[in-house]
Amino acid sequence: MAKILLWMPDLRRRALAEIPKQGGCHNVQDIAINRVTDERAEANWSLCVLSAGAADANIAASAALYVQTVLRRDYDLMTD
């Protein structure tokens, strides 16, 4: 099944909506979507937490990895 292509702001918005749904991450404030250019990589983007807010940084990072895995199943980053 083909993945849906999203522009970076759209993918970021989806990821930022999903992370707070994970336990202990309701106030994660900022994330980054990074373009991955290695053709051997499983996806053309990665996700990281920039500001965990009051959330524990390790819990926020784990939530980000989980959300990244889930979203990578359906979405690829649109290339310019």
N, C-alpha and C positions, 0 to 999 in steps of 0.2 A: 504494500500500500504506500502510495506516495505521501510524503510529508507536506504539510502546508507551509508555504513560505511567508515569513513575516518580516516587516521592517524592524529595525532595532528598537525604536520606541514602543512599538506594539508588543514585541516579545518582552521587553522590560516591564511594561504595564501588566502583562499577564503573570509574569513571575512575581512581581511585587504584590499582586493580589493573592497569590497562592501561599507565599511564605508565612504571612500572619495566621494562616489556618493551622499551621503546625504548632504543637504545644510549646508554650513559652516564648513565642515569637510575635505576639500580637502588636508589638510596637517597634519592629524593625523599620528603620527609617529610610535607608537607601541601599540600593544594590547596583551592580554594574553588569552589563552584558558585554562580554569580550569576544571579538571575532577571532576564530581559530583558522589559520591558513594551512596547517599541515594536512595534506591530502590523505594521510594515513589515519587521521583522527576519526573517531566515530561520529562526530558532529562538527559543524562549522561555527559553534559558539560555546561559551562557557559562562558561568554565573558565579558571582562572589558578592558577599555582603560588605558594603562600605561603612555603614553605620548601623550597629545593632540596637541603638537606643538604650532602653533599660533592660533589654534581653541579654542573657548570658551569651558572650561572643561564641563560645564553642557550640552551644545549642543552635544559635542562629546559623553558624557555618554548616552544621549537620543538616539543618532544615533546607538550606540553600542547595546542598548536594542532592538531597532527596527530590526537591522541586525540579532541579536541573535534569535529573534522570527521568522524571515523569514527563516533563515538557519536551525533552529530546525525542521521545517516542513519536510525537505528533508534529513538531515544528523544526524547521530549519530557518536559518537567518537568510534573508534576501540579500543577494549581492548587488553591488552598485551597477 
